[in-house]
């Protein structure tokens, strides 16, 4: 019988990647465990920190020994700092709220680490992400689908895949229906991480110390400044733009008869802009740095389901090209709360990820007066002509 190909598994030291490695081993693959060294010497790292920390490496190594696979630790510290940490800091300097997991998946795991795995002779890189990867005969291409476990689906952070990357990626947990099932598998195998809590922290900071991290690396983001309302009237003083994100209500120390929320951050002027609940809602956004998985970008308006943050269900929307290359406009059927620059908008056709991009701003008004209006094909009655996305074009 022909042996199955070699798979490098990115082992973070958590239960998900550990079970992914164990399942592939059970299925007969030649499995190699790899943990990326990404922690920074200046971070005051402890053994109790998050994924890929010193303690996580020890957990991953014990799991590898238990299931009988080799394990290696690869140094990606400088590359991670350049591609993830520097971008994280720069986004906060611009008043945005970044998602470093998206950058890590895009640049580190499924670019640098996948390339290294292929150079070492492995056919695939596998991870413990909750998502499904496979070849779709009807579309004649590889697709990324939402996980069967909708509560744990991680496709929001994975939309930067290319066809070549998908062809050499495996995600064994995509068909698992619950996290309890994953923990049960780990317990049955006697893995030491079976009851290990999920990591909730940014991996290169500890606990809630991302603001201390920014104070050291971008001190201008923790300098006090003005809080103003939508009319520009001064309402109070903020503690530093790093402490605020769109939709936030805490730390707004101003007197008001109605609840006030952060609706904008002007990094250049070091101002936080506040408004009421209605000011927080918008139906349209502009995104750039877009990626399309196996499809071309929209040439005219098309129907999609879209989500603007990790922990939400997709909402019906229309997507169309923006006025600049690599840019799109997304208009939701219903207003969305707290569209946040720096986060991603991810587009779906059913359970298939079409693509996505980085949110740059929310847009007021309807789609005909948006920045993309000149690119919209109009029907005879002046309405927007819309077509469904064709994933098999």
Secondary structure, DSSP 8 states (H G I E B T S, - for coil): -----EEEEE--SSHHHHHHHHHHHHTT-EEEEEEEE---GGG---TT-STTSHHHHHHHHHHHHHHT-EEEEEE-HHHHIIIIIHHHHHHHHTT----HHHHIIIIIIIIIIHHHHHHTT-SEEE---SEEEEEETTTTEEEEEE-SSGGG--GGG-TT--HHHHHTEE-GGGG---HHHHHHHHHHTT-TTTT-----S-TTS-TTTHHHHHHHH-GGGGS-EEEEETT--EEEEES-GGG--TT--TT-----SS--EEEEEETTTTEEEEE-TGGGEEEEEEEEEEEESSS---SSEEEEEEESSSSS--EEEEEEE-SSTT-EEEEEEEEEE---TTSEEEEEETTEEEEEEEEEEEE-S-GGGSTTGGG--B-TTS-B-EEE--TT-
